[in-house]
């Protein structure tokens, strides 16, 4: 049942009254192409989050990771994200087919600032492009080309507050059930055991990364 919240903010004017306006520097820091700074950041980044939405506006955020620089810079307006083997749900790509607008968040371990890139995506199966993203001689079947519309550095406040890159702050006793148990419970399939799921995950992690 939808909660009836009090004091709902429903207009930009209401939000601006509470939180104010961005500075001129913040407004002007957004660029529409891949320059040297953006290039350097992407080439050092081994991880990004890909945000998509379908035609109804229902959203999804998908982690993508590989060696630093796994996202290829085709030119100053286009990036290529190779699609590595996954669970075959293909949520991101199905969303892109319905609504090509995407958001990317690049992270570099140990660095507080992140890089945000927004643009329009296309799914490709171009062997000439994809062979340059191969790992262990395995070429991705498809890739995602992003036509860049916005690039900008995001400040480090969220990383600082979360202590994300500070090992001394990491929990020594993570109070979360093993992934195998979570999947087994959520799937709720007859005959599916935690051990079976665990074996499948282990096989996927050791033999089907590429």
Number of C-alpha atoms within 10 A of each C-alpha: 3 4 5 7 7 6 6 8 11 8 8 9 11 12 12 11 9 10 9 10 11 10 8 8 8 12 9 10 12 15 15 16 19 23 13 10 11 19 16 12 17 24 17 17 21 18 21 21 17 19 19 25 23 19 12 9 11 9 13 14 15 13 11 18 19 15 12 14 18 21 25 19 19 13 14 15 16 18 21 23 22 27 20 20 12 11 7 6 8 12 16 20 21 15 22 22 15 14 17 21 20 21 19 21 17 23 21 19 12 10 12 17 17 20 19 19 25 20 20 17 24 15 19 15 12 12 14 8 18 22 15 13 22 15 15 6 10 12 18 22 15 18 21 21 21 25 23 22 17 17 20 20 19 16 12 12 11 13 16 14 8 10 14 15 15 11 9 8 10 11 8 8 6 8 7 7 8 11 13 19 16 14 15 19 13 9 10 11 9 7 8 13 16 17 12 14 17 17 13 12 15 13 12 15 11 9 9 12 12 17
